[in-house]
């Protein structure tokens, strides 16, 4: 006589969840900082997907929201330090868009903490690695994006 044993799949733990994170990085500072982190063999989570842009000012709200609808659990924009933008005010334009994008995320039921803006110079490879780690931990604590769960 065979007995049927019901097998259950364990619920995914926080440690098992690997968030998908998109980093929109300006070419001159943030992308160069990421390159410096890699060249220096600094450890940071491999789940961060970098999208290189000529300037962080090119990131608009639809682009940020599209990253979420395409499956990202978290998104960050990384631009130049204040006063160092190669396109003069591009980073300021990007910085002003973040609060509006966060408001729209909250309006549709996505935690605004899933989106952030960081500013760094090309020489800040260690800071880039910290940011990638910080965002990964933040998103792990929040869990998968509500958009991704659907």
N, C-alpha and C positions, 0 to 999 in steps of 0.2 A: 504494500500500500504506500503510495507516494504522498507526501505531504507538500502542500503548496506553501512556500515561505514567501511572504510579501516582502519584497525588497524596496527599501526607500532610499532615495537619493538624498544625501545630506545637503542641508541648506548651505549655499556658498558663504564662506566666512569673509570677514573684512580683508584678511590676508590673501585670500584666493582671488579677490576682485582686482583686476589690473585695469585701471582707468585709461581711456583713450583721451589724450590731451593734445590739443592743437596749439602751437605757439607761433603767432604771427610776428616775425622778427625783421626789423629794419636791417638792410644790408650792411650799413656802415658801422653800427655799434652792436646791437644785440646778436646778429648773426656772427659777427666777428668774435664776440665774446663766447658764443657757443663753439666756434671753431677753436678758440684758445683753450677752452675747457677740454675739448677732445684731444688737441695736440699735447696738452699737459697730462693726459690720461686721468683726468678727474672723474670720479664716479658720480653718475647721476642716472635716474631711471630711464630705461630705453623706450618707455611708452610715450614719450613726448615727441610729437611729429612737428618738425619745423617747416614753416612756410616762409621762405625768404621773399621779402618785398623791398623795393627801392627805398621806401620810407614807411614808418608806422602810420603816417598820415594817410596812406592809401587804404588803410583798413576802415571800412565803413560799417554801419550797423547791420545791413543785410548780410555782409560777409561774415560777421561774427555769428549771427543767428544761423546762417547756412551751415556753419561748422557743427552746430548742435543738431540740426536736422539731418546732417550727414553721419551722425553717430558719435560725435565727440561727447565725452562726459565733462570735460572742462576745456576752457579756452583762455589763453592769455595773449596780450599784446605786449611786445617788448620793444621799446624805442630808446632813442638817445636821451642823455641827461638834458635837463633844461639848459638852454643856451648853446647846446652843442649839435643841434640838428643840422645836417647837411642841406636840408631843404628849408631852413630857417625856422618855420613854425609847424612843421609836419607833426612832431610829437605832441605839440599843444593841441592840434586838431584831434588827434587820436585820443588824447586824455579827456577832452571834452565830450567825446562820444560814449565813453564807458558808462557814466551814470545813466544816460538815456537807454543804452542797451540793457543795463541791469534792471531798469524799471520795466522794460518790455519783457524780459525773461520772467520776472516776478509775476507780471500780469498773466502770463500763459502757464504759470505753475512750475517754473524752473527756478531753483534757488539762485539768487543773484551772485552768491559766493563762488559760483562755478566760472565766473568771468572776472579777470583782473588785468590791470595794466602795471607794468614794471618799467623802470628806466635804468639803463646802465651804459657804461662806456665800453669801448672795444677791449679795454684792458681788464675787464671784470669777469674773466672766465670762471673764477671761483663763485662769484655771485650768480652767474648763470646756472651753475650746477645746483646752488642752494635753492634758487627759484624753482627749477624743475622738480627738486625733491619736495619743496614746500607745497607746490601745487598738487603733486601726486598724493601726498599725505592728506591734504585738504579734501580732494575729490574722493579718496578712499573712505574718509570719514562720512562723506555725504552719500556714498553708494552710487550705483549706476544712475545715469541721467534718466529722468522720467520719460524723455523722448525715446531713449534707447530701450526702455522696458516694454514699450508698446509693441 
